[in-house]
Amino acid sequence: MSVWDTLGQYKTGSFPLGYPTTIRTFYAPVDNVHGALMAMLDSAAKLRISMFAYSDSNIDQLLKTKSAGDFLMTLDDRFSGGQKEIDLLLAWDQSLFGTKVVVGTSSKGSLSHLKMVSIDDLYTITGSTNWTVSGQIYQDNQLTIIKNRYHAKEAAARIEAVHSHMLSEMTAKKLWPPTTTMATNANF
């Protein structure tokens, strides 16, 4: 049984009859968004991640185990997950920063506000959900998982382009390691 076939357990109630077979949408705080996200990430062999706010320690631990494989991650340089985000990232293997993990801004110098993941060139995760406990459990947020190779490959290509831009920016601006004054409000 694939991870896709198990996602119903994270939905309060169930997916209604006639629900699209290639889409699974979850709503925080009603559904178990955290569980669905963890299951999908855990199933991945190839990950392309672009995340705005990041401070969930469970996801952090899981991604550390995935980082040795086919893995890229971009994060906004405002560290919207606050000091906890910085502390989590400082505990990573620092040789990953400036290679597989980058921090920076959009190509226009503004927020990198994507909340998107491409998994194995098959699944795309997107929506308003930040990877924070508050974003997954307490706030009104949406997480949609799409099972479509074309969509997932398009998402991966976009994340790789953002990664490339941020890598150049990170090197030029010396954005790593962060200072404590870089952390913004952690209420995302």
N, C-alpha and C positions, 0 to 999 in steps of 0.2 A: 504494500500500500504506500503510495507517495504522500509526501507532506500535504500536497494539495487536497487529497482525499480526507485528511484529518482536520481541516480547518473549521469544519462545522462545530466542533467542540468548543470553540472560542466565541461563538455567536450566541447571544441570549435568544432563546427560542430556537429558531433554525432559519436557514435560507428558504424563502417561500417557493412554492411550486412555480415553475416558469422562470426562476431567477437565472440570469445569464450563466452559462457553464464556464465562462472564462474570466469571470470577475467575482471577487469576494470582498465585500465592504464591511468594515467594523466601525462602530461608533463608541468612543469613550465619552462618558464613564460607564455606559451601559454594557458593552461587550468587553471581553477580555483581550483588549488590544495588545497588551504586553505579551500574553501567551502566544498569540498569533504571530507577532513579530519575532519572538524568540524561536519559535518552531521553524519559521521560514529561514532566518539567519543560520540556525544550527544545521539546516539541510544543505547549505550552500557549499559548493566547491569553488565557484568563482563569484567574487563580490565586487561590485562597484557601488560606492556609497557617497552621497553628498548630503550632509546633515547640517542643519542650522543650530539647534540647541541639543547638547549631548551631555547628560550627567547621570544616566541610568547605570549603576554599577554592575547589574546583571548582564546587560548588553555589552558593557565594556569588557567584562571577563570573557564573554563568548567571542567577541571580536579579536581579542588578543590571541586566542587559539587559532583563529582563521587567518591572522595577518601573515603567517609564514607561507601561505599558499598564494593563489591568484587573487590578489587583494589590492584595491585602491580606495582611499577615503579622503574626501575634502571636507573641511570645516571652516565656517565663517570665523574671521580673525577677531571678532568682538567677544568671542567666548560667552555666548548668551546663556550657557549653562552655569555661568558664574565661576567662582573659585573652585567649586567641586569639579567642574569640567576640566579646569587646568590641572588640578591635583590628579584626576584620573589619567590624563594624558601624560603627565610627567612620570607616571609609574610604568609607562610603556617602554619598550626597547627603543631608546632614543635614535638608534641608527635608522629607524623607519621614517623619521621625520625628514622631509626633503627628498624622499624617495616614494614610498608607498602612501604615506600620510602627509597631507599638506594643509596649511591654513592660509587664508587670504580673503580677498573680496571678489565681487563680481568683476567681469571684464570692464565694466564702466566705473569701478571704484566704489560701488555701493554694497549693500548686503548680499551675501551669497545665501539666499533664502530657500534653496532647494531642500526638500525633504524627500529624497528619492533613492531607491536602491534597485540595481539590476542584479538578479541572481541567475547564474548559470545560463545566461542568454535565453532564458525562458520566462522568468517571472519579473515583474516590475512592482515595487512597493512605492506608493505615493500617497499624498494627502497632507492634512494640516498637522498631523501629530509630530511633536518634538520628542526626541528620545530622552525625556525626563520623566520622573515618577509622576509629577503633576500633569504633564501632557498626556500620559497614557491612562491615568487612573482618575483624576479629578476634573480636568477641563473637558469642555465639549470639543471633541476633535474627531476627525475621520481618517481612517487608514484603508486604502484600497489596494488590493493585490490583483494584478492582471496576469493571466497566463496566456502569453502570446509572444512568440519568438521575435517577430518584427518590432513590436513595441519594446521588448526588453533590450534588443540590440541597439535600437535608437536611443534608449535611456542610457545604456552603457557608453555609447559614443559621446553623448552630451556630457556625462560625468567625466569621461577621459579628457574632453576638451577643457572643462573647468579645471581639472587636475593639472593639465599642462600650463594653463594660465597662472594658476596659484603657485605652481612650482617656481616659475620665473619670478613672480612677485615675492614669494617667500625668501628666495635667495637674495634678491635686490634690496628688500626692505629689512632683512634679518628679523623675520617675524617669529622665529623660534630660537630659544625657548621664550615663552611669554613672561611678562612681568605681572605682578599682582595688580597693577593699575589697569591692565588690559581687560580684566573681567568686568562684565556689565551686570546689570540686575539679573538675578538667577530665578526670576519668577516666571520664566517661559514654560 
